[in-house]
Amino acid sequence: MKIFFMGLITFLLTHSDAISQDLSPKEKAAFFASNTFSKSKYKREEKYGIVKEKSRVIQSTPVISNDLSVYLGHYVDENRGTRLELIRDMGDNFRAILSYPDSRKVTSDLVQIQDAYFNATLKKHNGQEEVWEGAFIHKKDNGTTVFGLGIVLPNSIKIGDLTTDQFFFKKIVP
């Protein structure tokens, strides 16, 4: 059963581009929230006849708002030290400024936000473009709810000693 679910998750992640093209922005946001940023773990240990059970559930739901200024502000991925700033320029367009721990910065002027769905095209230093997709979500973990932006990367990247294919940016300043 575990192998089936792992295969299903792998299939969905590798084919998410094809899947996400057929969905509305609202459905894409719900897809990312439930399939990428929601998790459950269960662990059972028995030692000397004493059974210890631990469970952890992380439930994420998209935050849909008609007022797009709710999404603007400063975000941080505390696990990786990466920061993201979402601003609106004079032309009423969204911009994203991504700051890595090693002081590199990447800016995107091609940011779209609709029904909690986030889409940005980032230009890397080598001139290549990369499309980032994600959702603005409430992430509930052991009774604590945090608002942030979950992003799934098209390719894994290395930050320090960690390799990742997703970010969760917690909103820290409006």
Backbone bond lengths (Angstrom), bond angles and torsions (degrees), N, CA, C in turn:
res aa  C-N    CA-C-N  psi(-1)  N-CA   C-N-CA  omega(-1)  CA-C   N-CA-C  phi
1 M - - - 1.452 - - 1.533 110.61 -
2 K 1.347 115.12 -42.38 1.448 119.73 179.14 1.530 110.83 -61.57
3 I 1.327 115.73 -40.19 1.461 120.95 -179.60 1.525 110.45 -63.92
4 F 1.330 116.52 -38.52 1.464 120.80 178.35 1.525 110.52 -60.77
5 F 1.344 116.99 -48.49 1.457 120.33 -178.37 1.526 111.67 -67.01
6 M 1.320 117.23 -37.56 1.462 119.43 177.35 1.532 110.07 -64.80
7 G 1.334 116.37 -39.87 1.459 120.32 176.96 1.517 111.56 -64.22
8 L 1.333 116.14 -41.50 1.461 120.93 178.79 1.523 110.85 -63.70
9 I 1.321 117.27 -44.47 1.463 121.17 179.32 1.526 110.10 -63.31
10 T 1.325 116.90 -44.13 1.463 120.72 178.13 1.525 110.84 -60.34
11 F 1.327 116.72 -43.81 1.465 120.92 178.32 1.525 110.66 -60.50
12 L 1.333 116.98 -46.73 1.460 120.29 -178.16 1.521 111.55 -63.80
13 L 1.333 116.65 -40.70 1.460 118.86 -179.64 1.523 112.08 -68.81
14 T 1.326 117.21 -39.85 1.462 119.29 -179.13 1.517 112.66 -75.29
15 H 1.316 116.67 -22.39 1.461 120.12 -179.95 1.526 112.04 -111.50
16 S 1.339 117.19 17.77 1.463 119.48 -177.14 1.523 112.04 -64.22
17 D 1.348 118.19 -29.92 1.465 119.73 177.36 1.518 110.65 -62.11
18 A 1.319 117.05 -45.55 1.466 121.14 -179.73 1.520 110.63 -67.81
19 I 1.325 116.20 -39.08 1.462 120.02 -179.61 1.519 110.24 -68.39
20 S 1.349 116.44 -45.48 1.457 119.27 -173.83 1.522 112.78 -67.99
21 Q 1.327 119.53 -20.68 1.455 120.90 178.94 1.522 111.83 -71.27
22 D 1.320 117.95 -23.96 1.453 121.61 -177.39 1.526 113.12 -93.10
23 L 1.311 118.08 -3.49 1.455 121.54 -174.88 1.523 111.20 -105.43
24 S 1.332 115.84 154.92 1.460 120.70 173.68 1.531 108.23 -74.58
25 P 1.342 118.39 163.09 1.465 119.86 178.29 1.532 112.82 -56.30
26 K 1.317 116.86 -37.91 1.469 120.83 179.02 1.531 110.65 -64.18
27 E 1.324 116.91 -42.00 1.467 121.54 179.09 1.528 111.06 -69.33
28 K 1.340 117.03 -36.35 1.462 120.38 177.06 1.525 110.52 -63.70
29 A 1.340 116.60 -43.55 1.466 120.37 179.01 1.525 110.65 -61.64
30 A 1.324 116.55 -43.29 1.468 120.29 178.38 1.526 110.91 -64.86
31 F 1.328 117.06 -37.67 1.469 121.61 178.51 1.525 110.87 -61.93
32 F 1.334 116.97 -49.01 1.464 119.93 -179.98 1.525 111.39 -64.73
33 A 1.334 117.13 -41.33 1.463 119.95 -179.20 1.521 111.54 -62.93
34 S 1.320 117.19 -46.76 1.466 119.82 -174.51 1.524 113.63 -82.34
35 N 1.321 118.91 -33.59 1.464 120.35 -174.40 1.519 114.54 -95.68
36 T 1.313 118.48 -21.41 1.457 119.85 -177.41 1.520 112.71 -111.92
37 F 1.321 117.07 -38.47 1.458 119.51 -173.00 1.524 113.97 -109.92
38 S 1.312 118.12 10.87 1.465 122.95 171.97 1.524 107.45 -113.65
39 K 1.329 115.32 133.72 1.462 119.56 -177.90 1.521 109.33 -145.94
40 S 1.318 115.40 159.22 1.462 119.77 170.65 1.518 108.19 -142.50
41 K 1.323 114.80 139.82 1.461 121.09 179.54 1.522 108.22 -130.20
42 Y 1.309 115.16 144.48 1.454 121.06 177.42 1.519 107.69 -138.47
43 K 1.321 115.23 132.20 1.456 120.13 -179.58 1.522 108.92 -135.65
44 R 1.327 115.20 134.78 1.465 120.98 179.49 1.518 107.90 -129.07
45 E 1.326 115.87 124.24 1.457 121.54 178.34 1.519 109.43 -123.52
46 E 1.309 114.58 142.92 1.460 119.29 175.23 1.517 107.69 -128.65
47 K 1.335 115.25 125.14 1.456 120.92 -179.88 1.523 108.56 -141.68
48 Y 1.325 115.95 124.13 1.465 122.68 -178.84 1.528 111.71 55.95
49 G 1.301 116.56 35.44 1.453 121.45 177.91 1.517 114.47 81.99
50 I 1.310 117.36 -1.55 1.469 121.26 179.39 1.525 107.97 -100.40
51 V 1.313 115.59 126.56 1.460 121.56 -178.04 1.528 109.23 -100.23
52 K 1.327 115.34 127.02 1.463 121.29 174.80 1.517 107.66 -114.94
53 E 1.307 115.68 128.56 1.460 120.80 177.72 1.524 108.88 -120.57
54 K 1.306 114.84 134.32 1.458 120.87 177.60 1.517 108.12 -129.15
55 S 1.307 115.40 137.46 1.462 119.04 174.38 1.521 108.48 -137.73
56 R 1.305 114.51 149.55 1.455 120.61 179.29 1.519 107.76 -142.70
57 V 1.309 115.55 129.96 1.456 121.15 179.74 1.529 108.18 -124.28
58 I 1.318 115.63 125.85 1.459 121.96 174.00 1.520 106.37 -113.69
59 Q 1.323 115.61 114.48 1.460 121.61 -177.10 1.523 109.15 -112.47
60 S 1.311 117.18 123.67 1.463 121.76 179.84 1.518 110.19 -117.03
61 T 1.331 115.22 137.54 1.459 121.32 177.88 1.531 108.78 -132.30
62 P 1.325 117.92 142.09 1.466 119.89 179.41 1.530 111.41 -68.03
63 V 1.333 115.61 146.09 1.464 122.10 178.54 1.524 107.20 -108.23
64 I 1.320 115.70 100.78 1.463 121.21 -177.56 1.521 108.83 -96.35
65 S 1.333 115.66 126.14 1.455 120.91 -179.97 1.524 109.32 -137.39
66 N 1.323 116.22 138.59 1.464 120.81 174.97 1.523 111.12 -74.46
67 D 1.346 116.01 -24.27 1.459 121.85 177.95 1.530 108.27 -89.76
68 L 1.320 117.38 99.56 1.462 121.74 -175.18 1.520 113.26 -68.41
69 S 1.339 118.11 -14.85 1.463 119.78 177.91 1.532 111.51 -67.37
70 V 1.330 117.78 -16.60 1.471 122.10 175.61 1.524 110.25 -59.23
71 Y 1.310 116.99 -32.21 1.458 121.93 -175.78 1.533 113.18 -84.00
72 L 1.331 117.91 -16.44 1.459 121.30 -178.25 1.522 110.85 -71.32
73 G 1.334 116.56 148.79 1.457 120.15 175.92 1.514 112.95 140.37
74 H 1.327 114.35 -165.98 1.462 122.46 -178.10 1.523 109.52 -103.63
75 Y 1.322 115.13 135.61 1.457 122.38 -179.25 1.530 108.73 -128.45
76 V 1.336 116.45 152.13 1.458 120.83 177.88 1.525 109.96 -139.20
77 D 1.330 115.76 139.26 1.463 121.71 170.43 1.524 105.21 -97.59
78 E 1.325 116.52 99.96 1.459 121.66 -172.69 1.525 112.63 -64.33
79 N 1.322 118.10 -27.49 1.463 120.78 -179.24 1.524 112.44 -72.83
80 R 1.317 117.19 -28.20 1.462 120.20 -174.15 1.527 113.42 -117.82
81 G 1.330 117.39 -5.33 1.456 120.65 179.36 1.514 114.16 71.46
82 T 1.315 116.89 19.35 1.458 122.30 -178.54 1.525 109.21 -94.91
83 R 1.322 116.34 140.64 1.466 121.22 -178.85 1.528 110.04 -119.39
84 L 1.331 114.71 150.34 1.459 121.23 177.77 1.517 107.93 -136.28
85 E 1.325 115.84 133.45 1.457 121.01 176.24 1.520 107.93 -119.68
86 L 1.326 115.99 125.11 1.465 121.83 176.00 1.521 108.04 -107.78
87 I 1.328 115.29 122.34 1.460 120.47 -179.43 1.520 109.37 -131.45
88 R 1.332 114.88 165.37 1.461 121.39 175.08 1.523 106.77 -116.85
89 D 1.334 116.83 126.74 1.461 120.40 -176.83 1.528 111.06 -84.56
90 M 1.335 116.00 -176.35 1.467 121.68 -176.93 1.524 112.24 -62.77
91 G 1.321 117.28 -28.50 1.462 121.81 179.37 1.517 112.91 -85.77
92 D 1.339 116.82 11.30 1.468 123.36 179.07 1.534 112.39 66.88
93 N 1.333 116.76 24.74 1.462 121.97 176.45 1.525 109.35 -100.59
94 F 1.315 116.16 149.46 1.458 120.64 177.95 1.523 110.10 -83.80
95 R 1.340 115.38 145.14 1.463 122.69 174.19 1.515 107.84 -132.02
96 A 1.328 115.58 146.02 1.461 121.49 176.46 1.521 108.59 -122.53
97 I 1.333 115.73 133.88 1.460 121.54 176.70 1.522 106.73 -121.39
98 L 1.319 115.86 114.58 1.458 122.66 -177.79 1.521 108.67 -102.90
99 S 1.353 116.92 125.54 1.462 122.02 179.99 1.519 109.41 -116.91
100 Y 1.334 115.99 122.51 1.461 122.14 177.66 1.529 109.58 -87.75
101 P 1.336 118.21 160.89 1.465 120.88 179.99 1.534 113.66 -60.65
102 D 1.327 118.31 -26.42 1.468 121.04 -179.14 1.535 112.19 -87.55
103 S 1.321 117.31 19.96 1.469 125.56 176.26 1.522 114.60 75.88
104 R 1.344 119.38 2.98 1.462 120.41 174.02 1.522 108.71 -70.39
105 K 1.322 115.88 145.74 1.462 121.12 176.47 1.514 109.39 -130.66
106 V 1.326 114.93 141.09 1.457 121.62 175.96 1.523 106.60 -127.45
107 T 1.330 116.45 132.53 1.459 121.31 -178.80 1.519 109.82 -116.19
108 S 1.327 115.29 142.04 1.458 120.63 175.23 1.521 109.47 -126.80
109 D 1.323 115.21 124.52 1.463 120.79 173.96 1.521 110.74 -95.51
110 L 1.325 116.94 -3.98 1.466 122.37 -178.20 1.524 109.47 -107.37
111 V 1.322 116.00 74.32 1.466 121.92 -178.34 1.520 108.56 -116.42
112 Q 1.330 115.49 131.24 1.465 121.29 176.35 1.523 108.18 -123.76
113 I 1.327 115.40 135.54 1.463 121.90 176.68 1.518 107.15 -131.50
114 Q 1.327 115.38 123.22 1.462 120.53 178.54 1.519 109.14 -151.44
115 D 1.329 116.63 127.39 1.469 122.66 177.96 1.526 112.00 49.75
116 A 1.328 117.43 46.83 1.467 125.67 178.79 1.522 113.44 72.55
117 Y 1.320 118.65 -2.05 1.465 122.38 178.47 1.526 109.17 -87.60
118 F 1.327 116.27 132.03 1.461 123.64 -178.45 1.522 109.07 -113.49
119 N 1.334 116.56 132.64 1.457 121.78 177.62 1.524 107.20 -141.33
120 A 1.335 116.06 126.22 1.466 120.09 179.66 1.517 109.77 -140.42
121 T 1.320 115.71 141.58 1.456 121.61 174.13 1.520 107.19 -106.46
122 L 1.329 115.67 115.53 1.456 121.44 -178.67 1.516 110.08 -102.67
123 K 1.324 115.25 137.77 1.460 120.52 175.28 1.520 107.56 -98.64
124 K 1.330 115.32 119.50 1.457 120.51 -179.86 1.528 110.15 -79.32
125 H 1.335 115.18 170.03 1.467 120.33 -179.58 1.524 112.48 -63.29
126 N 1.333 117.45 -27.72 1.468 120.71 -179.96 1.533 112.42 -84.85
127 G 1.339 117.33 4.46 1.457 121.53 177.29 1.517 114.93 92.84
128 Q 1.331 117.72 -11.85 1.461 120.38 179.04 1.526 110.61 -74.45
129 E 1.324 114.87 151.12 1.462 120.83 176.68 1.517 109.42 -105.61
130 E 1.320 115.20 145.75 1.457 121.11 180.00 1.528 108.01 -136.89
131 V 1.325 116.71 132.70 1.464 121.53 -179.51 1.523 108.86 -96.71
132 W 1.324 115.25 125.06 1.460 121.63 176.70 1.519 108.06 -107.48
133 E 1.325 115.83 135.09 1.460 121.75 177.53 1.520 108.80 -124.55
134 G 1.318 115.49 152.51 1.452 119.14 178.05 1.507 111.30 -178.12
135 A 1.328 114.91 -163.44 1.458 120.71 -177.11 1.520 110.16 -148.18
136 F 1.323 114.79 146.90 1.456 120.95 170.71 1.523 106.31 -82.40
137 I 1.331 116.17 123.56 1.463 119.73 -170.68 1.523 112.28 -136.23
138 H 1.326 114.24 157.38 1.456 122.56 163.05 1.516 105.35 -97.38
139 K 1.320 116.39 122.08 1.460 121.80 -178.72 1.526 107.47 -109.38
140 K 1.333 115.75 113.63 1.463 121.55 -177.58 1.523 108.75 -102.54
141 D 1.332 115.91 119.20 1.461 122.64 -177.09 1.525 108.42 -132.85
142 N 1.333 116.53 112.21 1.468 122.60 179.94 1.533 112.29 52.38
143 G 1.307 116.93 43.45 1.457 121.56 175.67 1.516 114.92 88.54
144 T 1.309 118.54 -9.96 1.458 122.26 179.36 1.522 109.01 -100.05
145 T 1.335 116.14 127.07 1.462 120.82 179.77 1.522 109.66 -107.65
146 V 1.331 115.81 131.20 1.458 122.42 -178.92 1.524 108.12 -126.28
147 F 1.339 116.05 135.89 1.458 120.92 175.26 1.520 108.53 -92.87
148 G 1.325 116.43 136.41 1.453 119.32 178.74 1.512 112.45 -169.34
149 L 1.315 114.17 -170.04 1.457 122.74 -178.69 1.521 108.68 -121.28
150 G 1.320 116.07 117.72 1.461 121.39 175.81 1.512 108.95 -96.98
151 I 1.332 116.81 127.07 1.462 121.84 -177.71 1.519 109.57 -123.62
152 V 1.329 115.50 134.63 1.460 122.07 175.03 1.529 107.46 -105.68
153 L 1.321 115.83 127.40 1.459 121.36 -178.12 1.523 110.85 -89.57
154 P 1.325 117.99 145.83 1.469 119.78 177.92 1.529 112.10 -71.52
155 N 1.336 116.63 -27.21 1.467 122.19 178.78 1.526 108.61 -135.57
156 S 1.308 116.34 147.18 1.462 120.31 177.13 1.526 109.82 -66.95
157 I 1.332 115.22 145.78 1.461 120.41 175.63 1.521 108.36 -128.03
158 K 1.320 115.32 157.37 1.459 120.85 179.80 1.521 108.67 -109.21
159 I 1.333 115.29 127.20 1.456 121.96 176.62 1.526 106.03 -124.66
160 G 1.308 116.27 110.50 1.460 119.70 -174.46 1.518 109.36 64.86
161 D 1.332 116.17 -123.30 1.465 121.25 178.75 1.523 112.48 -95.79
162 L 1.323 117.54 -3.55 1.463 121.41 -175.87 1.525 111.86 -100.23
163 T 1.319 115.31 140.84 1.461 121.65 171.92 1.520 107.21 -111.35
164 T 1.323 116.84 132.58 1.462 120.00 -175.99 1.521 110.99 -140.36
165 D 1.327 115.24 156.71 1.462 120.80 173.85 1.524 110.79 -124.67
166 Q 1.336 115.81 12.80 1.466 119.79 177.16 1.522 110.04 -155.79
167 F 1.326 115.12 156.71 1.458 123.00 175.09 1.515 108.34 -128.05
168 F 1.331 116.19 149.03 1.458 120.39 163.52 1.520 106.30 -123.99
169 F 1.325 115.59 110.03 1.453 122.29 179.45 1.529 108.85 -95.35
170 K 1.311 115.92 116.88 1.466 122.08 177.30 1.531 107.97 -84.90
171 K 1.324 116.37 134.23 1.468 119.79 179.65 1.520 108.66 -74.67
172 I 1.344 116.00 126.83 1.458 119.53 -178.02 1.519 113.00 -112.77
173 V 1.328 118.10 -30.30 1.463 121.60 -179.13 1.523 108.13 -139.83
174 P 1.345 116.25 133.10 1.472 117.92 177.48 1.513 112.74 -67.03
